[in-house]
Amino acid sequence: MGEQAFSCVGFTPKRKGAAVNCGNCENWKNASCSVRAILDELYEESPKFRAYDMMMRTNRGINYSSS
């Protein structure tokens, strides 16, 4: 079996052996994740987010001159 598409630290399976996705998670209720705020906070502290954030902040666009 291949690698999972994502990893969620808040994943709590509804039944043993269920695939790792939101539909099979105890925290997924009424079309929203009940631990989303915690997951977002953990992501914002990760090196992956910091690298992406730095890339977006240093993007200066293009220089266009009509000379």
Protein Blocks (a to p, Z undefined) as FASTA:
>chain_A
ZZdfbdcfkbccfbghiacdfklpfklgghiafklmmmmmmmmmpmklmmmmmmmmmpgb
jaddfZZ
